[in-house]
Amino acid sequence: MLDVFSYVKACSLVGAGLAIGLGAIGSAIGEGLTAGKANETLSYRPELAGEILKTMLVGQAVAESAAIFALVVAMLMFFTNPVGKPLLAAWAFLGSGLGMGLSAIGSGIGSGFVSATACEGIGRQPAAKSAINSLMLIGASITQSTAIYGFLVSLMLLFIGFPESADISRSFALLGAGLSTGFGGIGPGIGEGLTGSLAVTAVARNPEQVSKVTRTMLVGQAIAESTGIYALIVALLLIMVV
Amino acid sequence: MEDFSNIPQLTLRLFDFNVDFNTETIIMTWIVMGLLIVFGFLATRKVSFIPNPFQVVGELLVSAFYNLTKDTLDEDMTKKYFPIICSLFMFLLLCNWLGIIPKLSEPTKDLNTPLSLGILGFLIAHYSGIKTKGFIKYAKEYCDPIFFMAPLNIIGELAKVVSISFRLYGNIMGGAIIIIVVSHLIYSLILPPFLIMFFGIFVGSIQAFVFTMLTLVYISLQVK
């Protein structure tokens, strides 16, 4: 017969594995895409090696931040002291790991798209490199926002004090909050990444139109993100209300 | 380590109502406003052809944001909306950078600051939309493809406020938590200054710019 302490400890360990295990997928794919495009561009513009390397490293750093959020959540769960936590906390740990891990997938892949085309664009149009770099940073940081929502929800699940209760619907609501932000974050991340990457390509083709492209990109990304917002609102309702 | 979820509050009892003040946020916001006023005073004190350093920074900021606003809005609209865009950016930039000074914390770490700025931008955008287009044309846009899409359009407009404010809040709060957690795990050896550079200065500047640009874009969407 297991006691509550063992359940909570076990779930926190599973949650830590889920968070960093799922969260590492997207960032790794994104960084690989960026490095591949950088290599491809180098083959026909070898004289721009320094510029392309710099853009590649900055873009990879941005794409990696989703995985860093997942790592921090995993570390927090690993080192949290489960003494005196109620049984609900076990479900909250599982939900937290799933929410962070799944939501980091989309953001990592999306940021990778943006920085990959930025490397390509610098090879195509080296004169516009500052415009391309700043557009890449803006686009990639907006792409990160669903991972940020996942991070917020997992921190709430980790640190809110739960009452002593054996209510099964409350437990599944906490798991569902994690699933909601997690799955809700995948699509917007990839979609915003596609928008950002094509906007970077457009600026590389026609640097004169950078302000119009930036404006349209921001509007498009904000609309693509609205489904992620709905997921966030549902997750907050599941944590607070149910 | 659970202290970062608590915000220091001052509760006053006023005719059967509890009025809460987030003291830390208010004091930090006052510090930011004071710094901005001092900067403005220094930048405009002795305006000369050979400028002093503060005047150079001020001119750079103002000209950069004037051109940015002019590219997004029309020429005559720019004179009207440029002051709020530029001051919004300067306020947010100082807010996000304030955390790199020990013992001070970012006002944007409290959800109330980004949310109120987001609602402010939302109200400005919709007020200017009604003013330039007239109420009937403004209301007609909600029934854009067909009239029963109106609830979805309204939810979409409200989701903009949530997304713009949660993005800023989440980035700054997440950065602050990562700095606390990593510093705690490695006993504050070597790594924290680099983390503060990345999350404080780099992410802080980008997020301040993104927030300002999105407010500007929302205004331009309503005006055009």
HADDOCK unambig.tbl for C-alpha pairs under 7 A between the chains (distance, minus, plus):
assign (segid A and resid 72 and name CA) (segid B and resid 178 and name CA) 6.63 0.50 0.50
assign (segid A and resid 138 and name CA) (segid B and resid 206 and name CA) 6.73 0.50 0.50
assign (segid A and resid 138 and name CA) (segid B and resid 210 and name CA) 6.66 0.50 0.50
assign (segid A and resid 145 and name CA) (segid B and resid 167 and name CA) 5.76 0.50 0.50
assign (segid A and resid 148 and name CA) (segid B and resid 170 and name CA) 5.67 0.50 0.50
assign (segid A and resid 148 and name CA) (segid B and resid 171 and name CA) 6.55 0.50 0.50
assign (segid A and resid 149 and name CA) (segid B and resid 170 and name CA) 6.83 0.50 0.50
assign (segid A and resid 152 and name CA) (segid B and resid 170 and name CA) 6.54 0.50 0.50
assign (segid A and resid 211 and name CA) (segid B and resid 71 and name CA) 6.30 0.50 0.50
assign (segid A and resid 211 and name CA) (segid B and resid 72 and name CA) 6.98 0.50 0.50
assign (segid A and resid 215 and name CA) (segid B and resid 217 and name CA) 6.34 0.50 0.50
assign (segid A and resid 218 and name CA) (segid B and resid 214 and name CA) 6.81 0.50 0.50
assign (segid A and resid 226 and name CA) (segid B and resid 156 and name CA) 6.96 0.50 0.50
assign (segid A and resid 226 and name CA) (segid B and resid 159 and name CA) 6.28 0.50 0.50
assign (segid A and resid 229 and name CA) (segid B and resid 159 and name CA) 6.55 0.50 0.50
assign (segid A and resid 229 and name CA) (segid B and resid 163 and name CA) 6.47 0.50 0.50
